[in-house]
């Protein structure tokens, strides 16, 4: 249940990066979900702020396809960790921003196997800096733009 409470707490974090009055559009993993999301955005008035959210994997390609189909001008793109629906962290998808995030990320607390695995994974990320891999497979995506 602790994870559920955290999700409730982080569920509105997208508002921090969105212009006032923006509309949130969730994009599922299926093709019909992308079409439905694009149709929803196309019904909005021109100039409306739009925030697209998509879960991993391959959220970047899904959000970009919807943006093109719906006529959204992308202003910023974020890697959403641990997921797009309730992101604890929104990291701008740029090399410098990712590097700062990785360097500032504390080693996960706790003990035991899980904490050891998390610490090892963080060590690998710090040494390899696989921003594109994390963005493609391991994170959701939040895209801010205008219709």
Steps between C-alpha positions, in 0.01 A plus 500: 500500500792738549557508122135590448526794741805626316315478168218713641756751621679522164200468270476875441872570449438565131343832603843629604627499140179593320367843406191611698180355356676214318312186412653163588469224242602145588633283220468124533721240339264393220463661160134577562601678822730728298226573249251579776750731674572686176125539435449636853772760448369601158169597664678755722514866407819620330747637753388264778782367716528122475688253718541152352576211735607155383628194688821313418624339285544710187301792637705751302390365163135479610488856630670635189260315270202642685655849497547488122154353435330756725698805392671558835802726510731333753660741746667258745539125552559329832613156610250401769635278778388256623202540263298761312178453694652597836852631440719560801752659264456688174838538333523706183610269219830672431848364570600774748178471701528120513863524618407739781216271606719188501773676699252635756301177539561357847573134549169334588454445872446165661678173530476157356490370146267765354706790632816334371352452155379864491843624607670287234262627231565860603874436484466367144287799396753739651790342316332442161255796487253310277248785463354370175463147632334621821273729297408222256449202728502594863287809537175659409481828320336835556490738203392863531378689198226708339226409257 
